[in-house]
């Protein structure tokens, strides 16, 4: 019975986490936070923007994506 309740609670938490996704930037220099000017610029865009990045060399796996 407790196992079934635990599974039920985990399923509900998973559902809630998928519906209300957010991230917290806990880096000291706010590395992953957009400035108000960037947010305004993105809001004012009228068309989709495509960014193409060309990299060479040996980069960490996170940069290769």
Secondary structure, DSSP 8 states (H G I E B T S, - for coil): -HHHHHHHHHHHHHHHHHHS-------TT-TT---HHHHHHHHH--S---------S---HHHH-
